[in-house]
C-alpha cells in the first residue's frame, strides 16, 4: 500500500511539472533607469532605452533646473524641480519608438510654451485609443485654405487638408491612423485630402497606442520667448514585441 502511494505521488508530481512546462509564463521585466539632466540636456550619455512589451518601467529624473518632461506616445508628463527627484512609472503596453522631450525654463520664469497662434487653434482631439474616432467639420466660410495638422504624441507625423470651393463636393472624408508597412512609423492614410468647405473629416485610430490630432504644424520655434527648439528631445524609448 505504501509503495502504491509513493508511485501515485511520483506520478502526480510529474504531471504537475509537465503541465507547468507547457505553459509559457512570461514574467514582466522591471526596468529602472536614472536620468541626470543639466541645463536642459541629459548629462549621463543616455540616448536610447530599449524595452520589451509589458515591461514595468521606472525612470528617475534629477535636474539642476526646473524642467517639464514629456513621454510622447504614452502622454505622460512630469515636472522635475531643481535638486529634487521625480519618478515616472508606466507599463510598456504599446510598441514603437517614442521621444522623451523637455520644456526647459531658461531662467526668465516662463517655459517654452507652444505657439497657440497656430498650434491647436482650430481643433485638438482627446487622446485616441485603438478604434477611437475624432471628427472635425470644416467651416462653411473657409475657402482656398490649407490646414496642416499633426499627431501631438509624435510630432513628425503630419497631414494636410486642402480646402477649396473648386474641390469635389463630399460630405465626409475618413483618414486612417496607421503605420508604414514593415515599420512602426505612424502615418495618416491619406496624409493629403482635398475637400470643400463644410466637409466633415473623420480620423480613426487603427493602432494600439495613443494619438492626439492637433491642428497646426508641430511646435518648433517659440515666437514669445525668442528661443529656438522650444521642445528638446532628451532621449528615445523603443518598445519591441
Buried (B, 14 or more C-beta within 10 A) or exposed (E): EEEEEEEEEEEEEEEEEEEEEEEEEEEEEEBEBEBBBEEBEBEEEBEEBEBBBBBBBEBBBBBBBBBBBBBBBBBBEBEBEEEEEBEBEBEBEBBBBBBBBBBBBBEEEEBBBBBEEBBBEBBBBEBBEBEBEBBBBBEEEBEEEEBBBBBBBBBEBBBBBEBBEEBEEEEEBBBBBBBEEEEBBBBBBEEEBBBBBBBBBBBBBEBEBBBBBBBBBBBEEBEEBEEEBBBBBBBBBBBEE
